[in-house]
Amino acid sequence: MNFSVIDSQGNKIYCDIIGMFVHDNKNFIIYTDSQQNDNEKEVYASLYKISGNDMVLIPIVEESDWDLVDRYLEGV
């Protein structure tokens, strides 16, 4: 599954979803930039909400949320 985002310079970036999960009413998404070389792919994570037909990405700021992402990735 994939999606696209617009970066701060107005470029459209295509992303591949690694996984999604919900914990304590927070929606998490873990993804990569699909245009990166497989050897250089970085993994990103965000919270998200659905607004109409759009997914809005929200930065993760709480350490406990990052811990959840790490535990999810350990199981992938």
N, CA, C and O atoms as a GROMACS GRO file, in nm:
protein
  304
    1MET      N    1   0.085  -0.116   0.000
    1MET     CA    2   0.000   0.000   0.000
    1MET      C    3   0.090   0.123   0.000
    1MET      O    4   0.199   0.120   0.056
    2ASN      N    5   0.044   0.230  -0.062
    2ASN     CA    6   0.125   0.351  -0.066
    2ASN      C    7   0.037   0.475  -0.062
    2ASN      O    8  -0.085   0.467  -0.071
    3PHE      N    9   0.103   0.589  -0.049
    3PHE     CA   10   0.036   0.718  -0.048
    3PHE      C   11   0.137   0.824  -0.091
    3PHE      O   12   0.256   0.795  -0.105
    4SER      N   13   0.090   0.945  -0.113
    4SER     CA   14   0.182   1.053  -0.150
    4SER      C   15   0.162   1.171  -0.056
    4SER      O   16   0.053   1.193  -0.002
    5VAL      N   17   0.269   1.248  -0.038
    5VAL     CA   18   0.266   1.370   0.042
    5VAL      C   19   0.334   1.481  -0.036
    5VAL      O   20   0.410   1.455  -0.130
    6ILE      N   21   0.306   1.603   0.002
    6ILE     CA   22   0.372   1.719  -0.058
    6ILE      C   23   0.469   1.773   0.046
    6ILE      O   24   0.430   1.805   0.158
    7ASP      N   25   0.598   1.782   0.009
    7ASP     CA   26   0.697   1.832   0.104
    7ASP      C   27   0.694   1.984   0.112
    7ASP      O   28   0.615   2.048   0.043
    8SER      N   29   0.781   2.040   0.195
    8SER     CA   30   0.781   2.185   0.218
    8SER      C   31   0.820   2.266   0.094
    8SER      O   32   0.795   2.386   0.088
    9GLN      N   33   0.884   2.200  -0.006
    9GLN     CA   34   0.919   2.269  -0.130
    9GLN      C   35   0.814   2.248  -0.239
    9GLN      O   36   0.832   2.293  -0.352
   10GLY      N   37   0.703   2.181  -0.206
   10GLY     CA   38   0.596   2.159  -0.302
   10GLY      C   39   0.615   2.035  -0.389
   10GLY      O   40   0.539   2.016  -0.485
   11ASN      N   41   0.713   1.952  -0.358
   11ASN     CA   42   0.737   1.830  -0.436
   11ASN      C   43   0.647   1.718  -0.387
   11ASN      O   44   0.625   1.703  -0.267
   12LYS      N   45   0.595   1.638  -0.480
   12LYS     CA   46   0.514   1.523  -0.445
   12LYS      C   47   0.607   1.406  -0.417
   12LYS      O   48   0.691   1.371  -0.501
   13ILE      N   49   0.593   1.345  -0.300
   13ILE     CA   50   0.677   1.233  -0.260
   13ILE      C   51   0.588   1.112  -0.242
   13ILE      O   52   0.487   1.117  -0.172
   14TYR      N   53   0.626   1.001  -0.306
   14TYR     CA   54   0.550   0.876  -0.295
   14TYR      C   55   0.610   0.792  -0.184
   14TYR      O   56   0.732   0.776  -0.175
   15CYS      N   57   0.524   0.739  -0.098
   15CYS     CA   58   0.567   0.664   0.018
   15CYS      C   59   0.504   0.526   0.019
   15CYS      O   60   0.389   0.508  -0.021
   16ASP      N   61   0.581   0.428   0.066
   16ASP     CA   62   0.531   0.292   0.085
   16ASP      C   63   0.504   0.271   0.233
   16ASP      O   64   0.587   0.304   0.318
   17ILE      N   65   0.387   0.216   0.264
   17ILE     CA   66   0.349   0.193   0.403
   17ILE      C   67   0.408   0.061   0.451
   17ILE      O   68   0.388  -0.043   0.389
   18ILE      N   69   0.479   0.066   0.562
   18ILE     CA   70   0.532  -0.053   0.627
   18ILE      C   71   0.425  -0.110   0.719
   18ILE      O   72   0.404  -0.231   0.724
   19GLY      N   73   0.357  -0.022   0.791
   19GLY     CA   74   0.253  -0.069   0.881
   19GLY      C   75   0.175   0.046   0.941
   19GLY      O   76   0.218   0.162   0.940
   20MET      N   77   0.059   0.010   0.994
   20MET     CA   78  -0.028   0.106   1.061
   20MET      C   79  -0.084   0.036   1.184
   20MET      O   80  -0.112  -0.084   1.181
   21PHE      N   81  -0.100   0.111   1.293
   21PHE     CA   82  -0.162   0.054   1.412
   21PHE      C   83  -0.224   0.165   1.496
   21PHE      O   84  -0.194   0.283   1.478
   22VAL      N   85  -0.312   0.126   1.586
   22VAL     CA   86  -0.379   0.218   1.676
   22VAL      C   87  -0.345   0.179   1.818
   22VAL      O   88  -0.347   0.061   1.854
   23HIS      N   89  -0.312   0.278   1.900
   23HIS     CA   90  -0.286   0.255   2.042
   23HIS      C   91  -0.338   0.374   2.121
   23HIS      O   92  -0.304   0.489   2.090
   24ASP      N   93  -0.420   0.349   2.221
   24ASP     CA   94  -0.477   0.455   2.305
   24ASP      C   95  -0.540   0.567   2.221
   24ASP      O   96  -0.517   0.686   2.245
   25ASN      N   97  -0.619   0.527   2.122
   25ASN     CA   98  -0.689   0.621   2.034
   25ASN      C   99  -0.596   0.710   1.951
   25ASN      O  100  -0.638   0.814   1.902
   26LYS      N  101  -0.471   0.668   1.935
   26LYS     CA  102  -0.377   0.737   1.847
   26LYS      C  103  -0.351   0.647   1.727
   26LYS      O  104  -0.327   0.527   1.743
   27ASN      N  105  -0.357   0.704   1.607
   27ASN     CA  106  -0.331   0.631   1.483
   27ASN      C  107  -0.186   0.653   1.442
   27ASN      O  108  -0.142   0.766   1.427
   28PHE      N  109  -0.112   0.543   1.424
   28PHE     CA  110   0.028   0.548   1.385
   28PHE      C  111   0.044   0.494   1.244
   28PHE      O  112  -0.026   0.401   1.204
   29ILE      N  113   0.137   0.553   1.168
   29ILE     CA  114   0.173   0.501   1.036
   29ILE      C  115   0.326   0.500   1.027
   29ILE      O  116   0.392   0.595   1.068
   30ILE      N  117   0.379   0.392   0.973
   30ILE     CA  118   0.523   0.376   0.953
   30ILE      C  119   0.545   0.356   0.804
   30ILE      O  120   0.478   0.274   0.742
   31TYR      N  121   0.638   0.431   0.746
   31TYR     CA  122   0.650   0.433   0.600
   31TYR      C  123   0.792   0.467   0.555
   31TYR      O  124   0.875   0.508   0.635
   32THR      N  125   0.817   0.448   0.426
   32THR     CA  126   0.944   0.486   0.364
   32THR      C  127   0.915   0.571   0.241
   32THR      O  128   0.803   0.571   0.190
   33ASP      N  129   1.015   0.641   0.195
   33ASP     CA  130   1.009   0.716   0.069
   33ASP      C  131   1.036   0.615  -0.041
   33ASP      O  132   1.146   0.562  -0.051
   34SER      N  133   0.937   0.587  -0.124
   34SER     CA  134   0.951   0.482  -0.226
   34SER      C  135   1.050   0.519  -0.336
   34SER      O  136   1.089   0.432  -0.414
   35GLN      N  137   1.090   0.644  -0.344
   35GLN     CA  138   1.183   0.686  -0.448
   35GLN      C  139   1.329   0.669  -0.406
   35GLN      O  140   1.419   0.688  -0.488
   36GLN      N  141   1.354   0.634  -0.280
   36GLN     CA  142   1.491   0.613  -0.234
   36GLN      C  143   1.540   0.476  -0.278
   36GLN      O  144   1.461   0.382  -0.295
   37ASN      N  145   1.669   0.465  -0.296
   37ASN     CA  146   1.733   0.338  -0.326
   37ASN      C  147   1.710   0.244  -0.208
   37ASN      O  148   1.715   0.287  -0.093
   38ASP      N  149   1.686   0.115  -0.235
   38ASP     CA  150   1.659   0.018  -0.128
   38ASP      C  151   1.768   0.016  -0.022
   38ASP      O  152   1.740  -0.008   0.095
   39ASN      N  153   1.893   0.039  -0.060
   39ASN     CA  154   2.003   0.038   0.036
   39ASN      C  155   2.006   0.164   0.122
   39ASN      O  156   2.072   0.166   0.226
   40GLU      N  157   1.936   0.269   0.079
   40GLU     CA  158   1.940   0.397   0.150
   40GLU      C  159   1.807   0.434   0.214
   40GLU      O  160   1.794   0.543   0.268
   41LYS      N  161   1.707   0.345   0.209
   41LYS     CA  162   1.573   0.380   0.257
   41LYS      C  163   1.574   0.410   0.406
   41LYS      O  164   1.625   0.332   0.487
   42GLU      N  165   1.516   0.523   0.439
   42GLU     CA  166   1.494   0.560   0.577
   42GLU      C  167   1.352   0.524   0.613
   42GLU      O  168   1.262   0.526   0.529
   43VAL      N  169   1.331   0.491   0.738
   43VAL     CA  170   1.198   0.459   0.788
   43VAL      C  171   1.147   0.579   0.865
   43VAL      O  172   1.218   0.635   0.950
   44TYR      N  173   1.024   0.620   0.835
   44TYR     CA  174   0.961   0.733   0.901
   44TYR      C  175   0.837   0.685   0.975
   44TYR      O  176   0.778   0.583   0.941
   45ALA      N  177   0.799   0.760   1.076
   45ALA     CA  178   0.676   0.729   1.150
   45ALA      C  179   0.607   0.859   1.185
   45ALA      O  180   0.672   0.961   1.213
   46SER      N  181   0.476   0.855   1.184
   46SER     CA  182   0.394   0.971   1.219
   46SER      C  183   0.266   0.922   1.284
   46SER      O  184   0.227   0.806   1.271
   47LEU      N  185   0.203   1.013   1.354
   47LEU     CA  186   0.064   0.995   1.389
   47LEU      C  187  -0.015   1.045   1.270
   47LEU      O  188   0.037   1.121   1.188
   48TYR      N  189  -0.139   1.003   1.258
   48TYR     CA  190  -0.221   1.055   1.149
   48TYR      C  191  -0.366   1.065   1.190
   48TYR      O  192  -0.412   0.999   1.283
   49LYS      N  193  -0.438   1.150   1.117
   49LYS     CA  194  -0.583   1.158   1.131
   49LYS      C  195  -0.640   1.170   0.991
   49LYS      O  196  -0.573   1.216   0.898
   50ILE      N  197  -0.764   1.129   0.976
   50ILE     CA  198  -0.833   1.139   0.848
   50ILE      C  199  -0.921   1.263   0.852
   50ILE      O  200  -1.001   1.281   0.944
   51SER      N  201  -0.905   1.348   0.753
   51SER     CA  202  -0.984   1.470   0.741
   51SER      C  203  -1.047   1.470   0.603
   51SER      O  204  -0.981   1.499   0.504
   52GLY      N  205  -1.176   1.437   0.596
   52GLY     CA  206  -1.242   1.424   0.466
   52GLY      C  207  -1.183   1.303   0.395
   52GLY      O  208  -1.186   1.192   0.447
   53ASN      N  209  -1.128   1.325   0.276
   53ASN     CA  210  -1.063   1.218   0.200
   53ASN      C  211  -0.911   1.220   0.215
   53ASN      O  212  -0.841   1.144   0.149
   54ASP      N  213  -0.860   1.306   0.302
   54ASP     CA  214  -0.716   1.322   0.317
   54ASP      C  215  -0.665   1.263   0.448
   54ASP      O  216  -0.735   1.265   0.550
   55MET      N  217  -0.544   1.211   0.444
   55MET     CA  218  -0.473   1.168   0.564
   55MET      C  219  -0.379   1.281   0.602
   55MET      O  220  -0.298   1.326   0.520
   56VAL      N  221  -0.389   1.328   0.725
   56VAL     CA  222  -0.303   1.436   0.774
   56VAL      C  223  -0.199   1.375   0.867
   56VAL      O  224  -0.233   1.313   0.968
   57LEU      N  225  -0.071   1.392   0.832
   57LEU     CA  226   0.038   1.340   0.914
   57LEU      C  227   0.071   1.438   1.025
   57LEU      O  228   0.076   1.560   1.004
   58ILE      N  229   0.094   1.383   1.144
   58ILE     CA  230   0.123   1.464   1.262
   58ILE      C  231   0.254   1.412   1.321
   58ILE      O  232   0.268   1.292   1.343
   59PRO      N  233   0.350   1.500   1.348
   59PRO     CA  234   0.478   1.455   1.404
   59PRO      C  235   0.460   1.384   1.538
   59PRO      O  236   0.375   1.421   1.619
   60ILE      N  237   0.540   1.282   1.560
   60ILE     CA  238   0.544   1.214   1.689
   60ILE      C  239   0.642   1.291   1.778
   60ILE      O  240   0.757   1.313   1.740
   61VAL      N  241   0.596   1.332   1.895
   61VAL     CA  242   0.681   1.410   1.984
   61VAL      C  243   0.704   1.342   2.119
   61VAL      O  244   0.801   1.374   2.188
   62GLU      N  245   0.618   1.249   2.156
   62GLU     CA  246   0.631   1.184   2.286
   62GLU      C  247   0.721   1.060   2.277
   62GLU      O  248   0.706   0.977   2.188
   63GLU      N  249   0.814   1.051   2.370
   63GLU     CA  250   0.907   0.938   2.373
   63GLU      C  251   0.832   0.805   2.384
   63GLU      O  252   0.873   0.706   2.324
   64SER      N  253   0.724   0.803   2.459
   64SER     CA  254   0.646   0.680   2.475
   64SER      C  255   0.586   0.635   2.342
   64SER      O  256   0.570   0.515   2.318
   65ASP      N  257   0.551   0.730   2.256
   65ASP     CA  258   0.500   0.695   2.122
   65ASP      C  259   0.610   0.637   2.035
   65ASP      O  260   0.586   0.543   1.960
   66TRP      N  261   0.731   0.692   2.045
   66TRP     CA  262   0.845   0.637   1.970
   66TRP      C  263   0.876   0.496   2.018
   66TRP      O  264   0.913   0.410   1.939
   67ASP      N  265   0.861   0.472   2.149
   67ASP     CA  266   0.882   0.337   2.202
   67ASP      C  267   0.783   0.238   2.139
   67ASP      O  268   0.820   0.125   2.107
   68LEU      N  269   0.658   0.280   2.121
   68LEU     CA  270   0.559   0.195   2.055
   68LEU      C  271   0.598   0.164   1.911
   68LEU      O  272   0.583   0.051   1.865
   69VAL      N  273   0.647   0.264   1.840
   69VAL     CA  274   0.692   0.245   1.702
   69VAL      C  275   0.807   0.146   1.698
   69VAL      O  276   0.808   0.056   1.614
   70ASP      N  277   0.903   0.161   1.788
   70ASP     CA  278   1.016   0.068   1.793
   70ASP      C  279   0.971  -0.075   1.818
   70ASP      O  280   1.018  -0.168   1.753
   71ARG      N  281   0.878  -0.092   1.912
   71ARG     CA  282   0.828  -0.227   1.941
   71ARG      C  283   0.754  -0.285   1.822
   71ARG      O  284   0.763  -0.404   1.795
   72TYR      N  285   0.679  -0.200   1.750
   72TYR     CA  286   0.608  -0.247   1.631
   72TYR      C  287   0.710  -0.296   1.527
   72TYR      O  288   0.693  -0.403   1.469
   73LEU      N  289   0.816  -0.218   1.504
   73LEU     CA  290   0.916  -0.253   1.404
   73LEU      C  291   0.992  -0.379   1.441
   73LEU      O  292   1.035  -0.454   1.352
   74GLU      N  293   1.010  -0.404   1.568
   74GLU     CA  294   1.078  -0.526   1.610
   74GLU      C  295   0.998  -0.650   1.571
   74GLU      O  296   1.055  -0.757   1.549
   75GLY      N  297   0.866  -0.635   1.562
   75GLY     CA  298   0.780  -0.747   1.527
   75GLY      C  299   0.757  -0.765   1.378
   75GLY      O  300   0.697  -0.864   1.336
   76VAL      N  301   0.805  -0.670   1.298
   76VAL     CA  302   0.785  -0.678   1.151
   76VAL      C  303   0.889  -0.768   1.088
   76VAL      O  304   0.888  -0.787   0.967
   0.00000   0.00000   0.00000
